[in-house]
Amino acid sequence: MAKRSKKYLDALKLVDRSKRYTLTEAVELAKKTSFVKFD
């Protein structure tokens, strides 16, 4: 099995898969859990 990065595992802890998020909550959560960095 592939090894997951530290940032991915940290982002995974923030998401509750059993909860339904509103649009604004989902966008905020997506911004918090974004682990890709571009210049």
N, CA, C and O atoms as CSV, one atom per row, in Angstrom:
chain,resi,resn,atom,element,x,y,z
A,1,MET,N,N,0.833,-1.171,0.000
A,1,MET,CA,C,0.000,0.000,0.000
A,1,MET,C,C,0.882,1.240,0.000
A,1,MET,O,O,1.933,1.262,0.641
A,2,ALA,N,N,0.456,2.264,-0.715
A,2,ALA,CA,C,1.237,3.488,-0.833
A,2,ALA,C,C,1.255,4.241,0.491
A,2,ALA,O,O,0.281,4.238,1.244
A,3,LYS,N,N,2.378,4.879,0.750
A,3,LYS,CA,C,2.525,5.659,1.967
A,3,LYS,C,C,1.943,7.051,1.753
A,3,LYS,O,O,2.212,7.676,0.727
A,4,ARG,N,N,1.156,7.543,2.693
A,4,ARG,CA,C,0.535,8.868,2.585
A,4,ARG,C,C,1.434,9.907,3.244
A,4,ARG,O,O,2.160,9.606,4.192
A,5,SER,N,N,1.377,11.136,2.727
A,5,SER,CA,C,2.204,12.216,3.267
A,5,SER,C,C,1.639,12.722,4.590
A,5,SER,O,O,0.487,12.453,4.929
A,6,LYS,N,N,2.466,13.457,5.333
A,6,LYS,CA,C,2.042,14.015,6.614
A,6,LYS,C,C,0.925,15.027,6.416
A,6,LYS,O,O,-0.029,15.056,7.193
A,7,LYS,N,N,1.032,15.851,5.389
A,7,LYS,CA,C,0.009,16.867,5.133
A,7,LYS,C,C,-1.318,16.218,4.757
A,7,LYS,O,O,-2.377,16.709,5.148
A,8,TYR,N,N,-1.274,15.141,4.016
A,8,TYR,CA,C,-2.498,14.424,3.648
A,8,TYR,C,C,-3.168,13.848,4.888
A,8,TYR,O,O,-4.383,13.961,5.047
A,9,LEU,N,N,-2.393,13.240,5.757
A,9,LEU,CA,C,-2.954,12.644,6.967
A,9,LEU,C,C,-3.521,13.709,7.897
A,9,LEU,O,O,-4.549,13.484,8.535
A,10,ASP,N,N,-2.862,14.874,7.985
A,10,ASP,CA,C,-3.384,15.977,8.793
A,10,ASP,C,C,-4.697,16.490,8.220
A,10,ASP,O,O,-5.623,16.790,8.973
A,11,ALA,N,N,-4.789,16.593,6.910
A,11,ALA,CA,C,-6.015,17.059,6.265
A,11,ALA,C,C,-7.136,16.048,6.462
A,11,ALA,O,O,-8.297,16.428,6.613
A,12,LEU,N,N,-6.802,14.795,6.462
A,12,LEU,CA,C,-7.800,13.740,6.638
A,12,LEU,C,C,-8.451,13.801,8.016
A,12,LEU,O,O,-9.626,13.467,8.168
A,13,LYS,N,N,-7.688,14.228,9.016
A,13,LYS,CA,C,-8.219,14.340,10.375
A,13,LYS,C,C,-9.262,15.448,10.490
A,13,LYS,O,O,-10.132,15.381,11.358
A,14,LEU,N,N,-9.193,16.462,9.633
A,14,LEU,CA,C,-10.115,17.595,9.704
A,14,LEU,C,C,-11.483,17.293,9.100
A,14,LEU,O,O,-12.459,17.982,9.399
A,15,VAL,N,N,-11.559,16.278,8.261
A,15,VAL,CA,C,-12.799,15.986,7.539
A,15,VAL,C,C,-13.584,14.891,8.256
A,15,VAL,O,O,-13.055,13.820,8.551
A,16,ASP,N,N,-14.857,15.180,8.530
A,16,ASP,CA,C,-15.762,14.196,9.119
A,16,ASP,C,C,-16.617,13.627,7.988
A,16,ASP,O,O,-17.495,14.316,7.469
A,17,ARG,N,N,-16.369,12.396,7.610
A,17,ARG,CA,C,-17.044,11.814,6.450
A,17,ARG,C,C,-18.519,11.519,6.694
A,17,ARG,O,O,-19.278,11.340,5.742
A,18,SER,N,N,-18.929,11.466,7.948
A,18,SER,CA,C,-20.333,11.183,8.236
A,18,SER,C,C,-21.186,12.450,8.267
A,18,SER,O,O,-22.412,12.369,8.352
A,19,LYS,N,N,-20.550,13.614,8.199
A,19,LYS,CA,C,-21.270,14.887,8.268
A,19,LYS,C,C,-21.518,15.431,6.870
A,19,LYS,O,O,-20.679,15.296,5.979
A,20,ARG,N,N,-22.691,16.054,6.688
A,20,ARG,CA,C,-22.998,16.754,5.432
A,20,ARG,C,C,-22.674,18.221,5.644
A,20,ARG,O,O,-23.187,18.844,6.573
A,21,TYR,N,N,-21.827,18.775,4.791
A,21,TYR,CA,C,-21.396,20.158,4.914
A,21,TYR,C,C,-22.217,21.060,4.004
A,21,TYR,O,O,-22.636,20.654,2.921
A,22,THR,N,N,-22.442,22.301,4.463
A,22,THR,CA,C,-23.066,23.295,3.593
A,22,THR,C,C,-22.021,23.744,2.592
A,22,THR,O,O,-20.844,23.411,2.724
A,23,LEU,N,N,-22.445,24.493,1.601
A,23,LEU,CA,C,-21.511,24.939,0.568
A,23,LEU,C,C,-20.392,25.786,1.159
A,23,LEU,O,O,-19.224,25.574,0.836
A,24,THR,N,N,-20.729,26.733,2.014
A,24,THR,CA,C,-19.695,27.602,2.592
A,24,THR,C,C,-18.752,26.814,3.492
A,24,THR,O,O,-17.544,27.052,3.479
A,25,GLU,N,N,-19.286,25.883,4.271
A,25,GLU,CA,C,-18.440,25.044,5.119
A,25,GLU,C,C,-17.514,24.180,4.266
A,25,GLU,O,O,-16.340,24.006,4.594
A,26,ALA,N,N,-18.040,23.649,3.187
A,26,ALA,CA,C,-17.245,22.786,2.314
A,26,ALA,C,C,-16.110,23.557,1.656
A,26,ALA,O,O,-14.997,23.046,1.537
A,27,VAL,N,N,-16.388,24.783,1.230
A,27,VAL,CA,C,-15.344,25.596,0.598
A,27,VAL,C,C,-14.265,25.948,1.616
A,27,VAL,O,O,-13.076,25.865,1.308
A,28,GLU,N,N,-14.663,26.339,2.823
A,28,GLU,CA,C,-13.693,26.653,3.870
A,28,GLU,C,C,-12.845,25.430,4.211
A,28,GLU,O,O,-11.632,25.539,4.394
A,29,LEU,N,N,-13.478,24.287,4.295
A,29,LEU,CA,C,-12.760,23.052,4.600
A,29,LEU,C,C,-11.800,22.682,3.468
A,29,LEU,O,O,-10.692,22.208,3.724
A,30,ALA,N,N,-12.214,22.893,2.239
A,30,ALA,CA,C,-11.344,22.606,1.094
A,30,ALA,C,C,-10.116,23.510,1.113
A,30,ALA,O,O,-9.014,23.070,0.784
A,31,LYS,N,N,-10.298,24.759,1.493
A,31,LYS,CA,C,-9.162,25.685,1.581
A,31,LYS,C,C,-8.215,25.282,2.702
A,31,LYS,O,O,-6.998,25.367,2.541
A,32,LYS,N,N,-8.759,24.841,3.840
A,32,LYS,CA,C,-7.931,24.428,4.977
A,32,LYS,C,C,-7.142,23.168,4.658
A,32,LYS,O,O,-5.984,23.038,5.055
A,33,THR,N,N,-7.764,22.248,3.946
A,33,THR,CA,C,-7.135,20.947,3.718
A,33,THR,C,C,-6.327,20.887,2.426
A,33,THR,O,O,-5.802,19.833,2.067
A,34,SER,N,N,-6.231,21.993,1.744
A,34,SER,CA,C,-5.439,22.016,0.515
A,34,SER,C,C,-3.965,21.858,0.878
A,34,SER,O,O,-3.420,22.672,1.625
A,35,PHE,N,N,-3.331,20.841,0.368
A,35,PHE,CA,C,-1.942,20.591,0.715
A,35,PHE,C,C,-1.004,20.744,-0.481
A,35,PHE,O,O,0.165,20.366,-0.405
A,36,VAL,N,N,-1.509,21.294,-1.578
A,36,VAL,CA,C,-0.689,21.515,-2.762
A,36,VAL,C,C,-0.182,22.947,-2.743
A,36,VAL,O,O,-0.945,23.880,-2.495
A,37,LYS,N,N,1.102,23.119,-3.004
A,37,LYS,CA,C,1.685,24.459,-3.005
A,37,LYS,C,C,2.215,24.767,-4.401
A,37,LYS,O,O,2.981,23.994,-4.977
A,38,PHE,N,N,1.791,25.910,-4.929
A,38,PHE,CA,C,2.257,26.368,-6.226
A,38,PHE,C,C,2.956,27.704,-6.065
A,38,PHE,O,O,2.678,28.443,-5.120
A,39,ASP,N,N,3.847,28.013,-6.965
A,39,ASP,CA,C,4.520,29.321,-6.947
A,39,ASP,C,C,3.678,30.360,-7.623
A,39,ASP,O,O,4.079,31.521,-7.706
